[in-house]
Amino acid sequence: MDIALMGASNPHIIKTIAAINKIKYQYNLIGFIDNDFEKQKKGFFGYEVLGGYEKVPELVQNNVSFLNLIARTTRLRYETTMHLINLGAQLISIIHPTVDMDFVDIGIGCMVEENVSLQAFIKIGDNCSFGPGTIISHEVIVGSHVFFPGNVVIGGRSVIEDGVLFGMNSTVFPNVKIGKWATVGAGAVVRHDVPEYAVVVGNPAKIIKYNETYAEE
């Protein structure tokens, strides 16, 4: 399968694809899509940056599939993914071969890196990213467009709604609900429900402000 990656910013995905292909050849990485002209001139770790959005329709015609790597904010991740879809892109999920996916229901356009633990009976939406060392405990529900950068721990039976952004080394206690488009700061320990759009930091986590209310998707 020919694939292109949106956002020339995460070299670890190249390692993940190589690990998958060592077991069973699945992916031919043809290059990256990035609107940054400087990146287009330089390339990215030996791969060509093929162009920006203008290149997507041509790749779609050639049956190339896409995965979005952009993670600066979950809102930007959502917007760039929707733009790809509007251009006709078919999304795929890429999951490191060491990750056990038994009893896990996962959507499209997700990236799961190495050393991620997804425990039993988890439901995951579309366009999510799970960084190394993340642990999602049993019976957790994860919405779409959620970003776990690495070493995040989510306790059992918690609910993570759409668009939540986690900082590294953050922890959510069991049976906690994190509202849509909330932000959990790096190292935060969340013991109680977090309302929509809230930004929480610290141990125990406390609200310091609210994100801008995004337009309904």
N, C-alpha and C positions, 0 to 999 in steps of 0.2 A: 504494500500500500504506500503510495506517495503521500507525504505529509509536509505541510509548511507550518511554522510556528510563528504566532503573532507576538512581537516584542522581543528584540534581540537583547535580552537582559539576564537570562538565567542559564549559565553554561551547564548546570547540573542536569538539565533535561537531556543533554547530549549523552551523558553517562548513563542515564536511565534507559534511553533508547538502545544504547549499546548492550546493556545488560539483558534487555528483552530479546534482542537479536541473537545473542549468544545461545539462548535456549531454543528459540524458534524464530526464524526470520519473519518479521511482520512489517517493519517500517523502513521506507527509504526516505530519509530526511533530505529534501531538495533545497532547503534553505529557510530563511526567516523573512517575515513581513514587518517592516518598521518604517514609520513616516519620517524618521530622523535621517536627513540627507547625509550627514557625516557618517552614520553607521552604514548607510548604503555604499559609501565609497570604500570603507575599511573592511567590511565583512565581519563575521563573528565566529571566533575560534575555529577558523578553517572552513566555515560555511558562508555562502553568499547571502547577503541581504538583498533580496530580489526586487524590492521596491516597497511602496506604501500601499494604501487601499486600492490605488488604481490598478495594481497587479492582480488583485483577487479574482475579478471576473474571468480573466484568462486562465488562471489556475483552476477555477471551478470547472471551466470547459474541458480541462484536461484531467478531471476526476481526482484532483488533489483534495485531501482532507486537511482540516485545520484544528489546532489547539491554541488557545489564548494563554500566554504566560504573564500578561500584564497584571501587576498586583500592587501598584503604588497606592491606590485606594480601591475599595470594592465597588464604588460608584463608577470609576473609570473602567474597571474590569467588566462591569455590566454593560456600559455604553459601547465599549469596543467590541464585545462579543455580539451585541445586538446588531452592530454595524456589519460585522462579518456575515451574520445570518441574513440580513437584508440584501447583501450582495450575492446571496445564494450559497454561501459556504456550508459544507457539511462538517459538523464538529465530531471529534473523536475524544475518547478518554485514554490516557496513558497511565498505566499502573505498574510500578516497579515489580519485577517478578518475585521478589521475596515477600511481598505483602499477601497475607491470607485473606481472600475475598469471600470465603464461605459465609453464607447467611448475611451477606451485605447486599443491599439494593442500592445501586449507584446510577446516577443520571449520565448525561452526555457532557462532553467538554470539560471533564475533570482531570486533574493531575494528582497522582499519589506517589510521593517519592519514597526512597528506601527508609527502612526502620520505622515505618508507620504501623501502628497497631489499631486495626479496626475490629472490634469485638463483635459478639453475636447480635443479630437482629437489629442492625443499624440501617436507617434509611437516609440516603444522601441525594440531594437535588442536583441540578445542572450547574456547570461552570464553577466548580469549587476547586480549591487547591490545598493540598495537605503537605506541609513541609516535613523534613526528616525529624524523627523522634516524637511526632504527635501521637497521642493516645486518645482514641474515642471509645468510651466504655459501652457496655451493653445497652441496647434498646434506646439509643440516642437518635433523635430526628434532627437532621441538618438540612436547612433550606437550600436555596440556590444562591450563587454568587458569593459564597462564604470563603474567607481566606484564613488559613492556619499557617503561619510562617515557619514554625518549627518548635518542637518541645512544648506544645500546648497539650493540656490534659483536660478532657471533658468527662465529668462523672456520669454514671449510669442514669438512664431515663431522663436526661436533660433534653431541652428543645432549643435549637439554635435557628432563629428565623433568617429570612433572606437578607443578604448583604452585610452580615456581621463581619467586622474586621478584628482579628485578635493580634495582640503583640506577642513576641516570643516569651516563652516560659510562663505564660498565664495559665491559671487553673480555674475550672468551674466545678463547684461541688455538685453532687448528684441531685436530681430532681429540680434543677434550676432552669428557668426560661430566660433566654437572651432575646430581646425584642429586635425587630428588623432594623437594619442599618445602624445598629449600636456599634460602639468601639470599646474594646477591652484592652487596656494599656499593658505594656510589657511588664511581666512579673506580677500582675494583679491576681488576687485571689477572690473569686466571686462566690459568695455564700448565699446570696438571695437573688430573686428575679431582677432583671435589668429592663427598664422600659425602652420602648422604641426610640431610636436616635440618640440615646444617652451615651456619654463618654464616661467610663469608669476607670479609676486607677487605685492602686494601693492594696494593702492587706490589713483589714478587709476592704474590698473595693467599695469606693464611694463615687457618686456622681459629681463631676466637676463642671460639666456643661452639656449642651445638646448639639448634635450635628444639625446642619441645615435640613429642614424637612424636604425630602426629595419629592419630585412629582410622581404621581402614581404610574407604575409601569404598565 
